Amino acid sequence: MAPYTWTFARAAGVSFQGLSTARRISLLGDLDRLASHPFRDGHLRYTDTDTREIRVWVVEDLMIHYWLDHAVREVRITQIEPAESP
């Protein structure tokens, strides 16, 4: 069985570019770990306007919004945003 990979939507890519170099490097490792275990439960779930189940994974200071495209074995990162502080 082929492993999953990950890919950015435009909005997520723009957010990624706005992060510091150190945070981008760290986030790349986080995304690789997510693709290695794509069926993990996210911290939150919601349905988008296209009726896809979007999962939200909170990692350090960021919320990573993604959905699983099983047909091409990809984790589609749709949005990266700062995590809310308690």
Secondary structure, 3 states (H helix, E strand, C coil): CCCCEEEECHHHHHHHHCCCHHHHHHHHHHHHHHHHCCCCCCCEEEECCCCCEEEEEEECCEEEEEEEECCCCEEEEEEEEECCCC
